Amino acid sequence: MKVFASSDIHFDHNPANQKVWELLHKKCLTQKPEVLIICGDLAESLSAFDQSLSLFKDLNCHKLFVPGNHDLWNRVDTKSNATQKLEVDLPKICNNNNWHYLPSNPLQIENWTFVGSPFWYDYSLMPKDHPFSVEDFQKKSYQGRTWQDSNFVRFTQFKDDFEVCKHFYNQLKSDLKLAKTKQIFCASHFPCHHEIFNFTGKNWPLEYFGAYMGSNRYQELLEQYKVSILLSGHVHRKFDETINDMRVILNPLGYLGEWKSNDPHSEIDFAIKQLII
């Protein structure tokens, strides 16, 4: 089974990002993957989200989506909130455009079960010797810099990040219990492995924001259910290693300034992970 995967397209961030998305569509038409997976941060606004998914509406393959934190922002959609977008708006747009919204239901394709969750952060990916308190992280601001989820992510049913993280953990556990195949492919937005990060302890004003990169608590759950592949996003760097028998992959597009070049035609080859499973 051929799988194309990516994350952090940020479709409404820059025309160059939109061009990569269009090139991905052309690539899918010619190379015909059986599965296409996007692991969050596709578009901040609902209108751009709909526009981006509609391009692939008639593509004949399984199209799977997991939202990221930017997909849940209300900076543009000021009358919405993260709960509304997560539970109503994004699933509806996915359904209207023939995409499968993985947080709603796992999907079995041949001898693989695909499960998906945004995951969240609970500051547990920080190194043990960090100098911060929980209260410091809950402020989401340090020395004049602010983690923008504090301004634009509004869940109506959760009081803090720990409750958000627990909610997605329980949801994922329920989905993993439903898996009827031995081979499980998990898609998330936030990662959960320490090995992805390279904290130095020499620049805490910058490394403070590592608290919002994900949560280690999901790793044990994934290993308990013997997940074969974990595909994540959020962190704008490439990663592909096997950790405790689980293949852990990050393969984002990211922002234009992070690309290897300024040419979408060149970047498309780096932005898409191609897997044969």
N, C-alpha and C positions, 0 to 999 in steps of 0.2 A: 504494500500500500504506500503510495507516494503522498507525503505530507509537506505542505508549504507552511511556514510559521514565521511570525514576526510580532513586534509590539512597538508601542510608542511612535506611531506614525505621525501624530500631531497634525492631522490633516488641515486644520484651520489655523496653523501657526505661520505657514509660509507657502507661497505658490510652489516652491521647489518640493516641499513635502507632498503637496497635492499631485505634482507630476510623478513622483515615485509611486504613489498610490495608483495612478493611471497606468504606469508601466507594469505594476504588479498585475493589474487586470489583464493586460496584453500577454504577460508571461504565463498566466494561468490558462488563457485561451490556447496558447500554442503548446505548452508542456503538460497540460491536463492533469493536475494533481487530483487525487481522490478526496483529499481533505485540505482545507485552508483554515488556519487558526490565527486569530489576532488576540494578543494578551494585553489589551487595555491601552488607555490613552490614545484612542483613535481620534476623538474630537471633543472639544470642550462644550460646544453648543449643540443643542438638539437638532437644529436645522442642518448644521454641518455633518452631524452624525448620520442623519437620514440621507443627505446627499452622498456621502461616502459609501454607505452600504448599498444604496440603490444602483450604483455602478455595477455591482456584482450580482444583482438580483437574479439574472437569468443564467449565471454561470452554473454549469452542470457539475457541481461537486458539493460535498458537505462543507458548509461554511460555519465555523464555530467562533463565538465571541465571548470574552470575559472582560468586564469593565475595569478600568483603572481609576485612580483618584481624580484625574483630570476630567474623565467622563462624568464624574459625579459633581463637579463644581457648579455653582450657580452664579458665577461672575457675569455671564451673559444671560443665562436663563434666571433672572432675578426673582421670578415668581415661583420657582421650583425649589426643591431641596434634594439632598442626597438620597433620602428615603424614597421620595417620589420617583426620582430618576432610576434608582436601582431596581425598584419593585414594579414600576408601572411604565414609565416612558421608554427606557432602553429596551426592555423585553418587547414592547409593542412595536417599536421601530424595527427591531430585529425580525420579528415575525412577519411584518409587512413586506420586508425585503428578502425573505427566504433565508435568513440566517438563524442558526440555532444558538439560543442564549443559554450557555452552559450552567450559570448559577441556578437556573430554574429546574433543569433536569439533566442527568447524565445521558450520554448517547452511546449505544453500542454499535460499532461498525466492524463487521466481520468478527475477528476474534479479539478485538480491542474494546475496552470500555473507556470512554473519554469523560472525565469529570472536570469541573471548573469552578473556581472561586476567586474573587479579588484578593483574598487574604487581607491582612492589615498589619499595622505595626504596633508593638507594645514595648519598644526600646530595647528588646532583648538581644539584638544583633550587635549592640555596642560592646567593645572589649571590656573585660572585667575591671580594668584599672582606670576606667573613665572617672572624671572628677565631678560628675553631675548628680543631682538628686532627681527623683521622679517629678517633683514640682518644677524643676528646671525644664524638663522635657514637656510637661503639660502646658507650659507657657508658649511653646513653639516659637520662641523668639530669643535671640542671644546676640548681644553686642551689635544691635542695630539691624540684624538680618532676621527675616521672619519666614517660617514655613507656611506657605500660603493656604494650605488646607485649613488653617485656623480661621481664615477669612471666608473661604468659599465652600467648605464642606459642612453641611448641616444635616445630621441625622436626627430625626425627631424622636427615636425610641432609645437612643443610647446616651449615657451621660459622659462617657470618656472613651479613649482609645482601647482600654482593656475590655470594655463591653463590646465594642465593634469587633475586636479580634476574636473574642470568645464566640460571638454570633457566627462568624464565618467558619470558625473551627468546628462548631457543632453542625453547621450545615454541610460542611465537607465530609465530616464523619458519617453523617446520614447517607450521603451520596455514595461514599466508598462501600458502605454496607450493602448497597443495592447492586454492586458490580457482580456480574455473572460470568466474567471471564478472568483468567489468570493474569492477563496482560492489561495493565491500567496506565493510561496516559493522563496526567493531571496538567491542567493549564491554570496559571494564576497570574495576577499582576505583580504583587509584591513577592520577592524571593524569601527564602527561609534558611539559607545555609551561610554560616560564618565564612566558609572558604571563598566566597565570592568577593569579600572585602579585604582591603589592605590598610587597616588603621595603623598609623604611625605613632600616635600619642604626642606628636610634636606641633600640632596645629589644632588644638581643641576648638577654637572659634569656628573652624570649618568642619571638623569631624563631629562636632555636636549634632549636625544634621543627619548623621548616620543613624540616629535614633528612629528616623522615619523611613528607613529603607525596607523594613519588613519585620518578621517575627520568627524566632527560632522554634517556637512551640509547634509549628506545623510539621517540622521535619520528622519528629518521632511518630506522628500519626501516619504520615506517608510511608514510613518504613514499616510500621505495623501492618499496613495493608499491602505491602510489597509492591508499591507503585514503581513501574519500570522507567518511566520518563516524566520529568517535571520540566515544563516550559514556563518561564516567568518573564516579566518585563521590568518596568520602573527604573532600574539601574541602567544607565545608558552606556553599557559596555558589553562586549562579547564574552561569553563564557560557555564552555562545553567540556565538562568533566564528569567522571563517574564517582559518586560519593556513596559508600555503603550499598553498592549494587544498584544505585539509582542514577540514571543519566540526567544531569542537571544542565539545562540550556538557557542562556539568555542570548537573544539575537535582535536587538532593537534597531529602529531607524534613528530616532533621536532628532535633535535640532540641527539645523544646517551647519552651524559652527563646529559641530562635533563630527561631521562627516570626513571621510578620507579625501574627498574632493568636493567641489561645488556643483558637480555634474550629476543630475538625477539618473542619467543613463548608465553612469559608472556605479553609482551608489546602490542601485537596485540589486546588484549581485551580492553586495555585502549585507543588505537589509533583510534578505529572505533566507531563512534556514530551510534547506531541503533535506528531508529525511525519508528513508525507506524503512518501513517497520513491518 
